[in-house]
């Protein structure tokens, strides 16, 4: 299975400041069709996960543009340009290139 | 509006069986592969199973292979997960999700809790 490793696992941030989460995969995530199926999800307390980013950098509809994804190969990053109070929660990366799809351990974003 | 509504969770004894259902609405259900993802209490997310648009192809995590069966009834816009030989480690919230575009899931249900305990 592809192992997804996130860092940090805990991220205290100041409101209005940027935040960055790293995700590393144990294998290159390029699929045979040339796409890299790396997704980012946000899970607010008590809620279902919500996808923010798919195919490394495509933002889902309704997702604020302060969220951005980047990376290639085995190294990927989710950035929040200016953290807002509603961004508190858990963030997961997930690869959909190879079955079983696998998730990172999750990064807890909290306000300092 | 796309909606996925899971049902069927509950308390079951170790070794028991349970069938989860997920009703889809607001989209052409038969056009999308569907997935089950679970989350143990206080833990992360784990892909459990997936099924192609027609139901002809299925996938399972190694942890559930041989014990769980995924299926769908496109005439009823419903996804199923038949779970057998349940173990304590199967206890989790089970989410139904829609694959779109390929390689990712865009909509998730609210989840249904499966508790395995004697």
Interface residues (C-beta under 8 A of the other chain):
Chain A: X1 X31 X35 X37 X39 X41 X48 X49 X50 X51 X54 X55 X60 X92 X94 X96 X97 X99 X100 X101 X102 X103 X104 X105 X106
Chain B: X35 X37 X44 X45 X46 X47 X50 X59 X61 X62 X95 X99 X101 X102 X103 X104 X105 X106 X108 X109 X110 X111
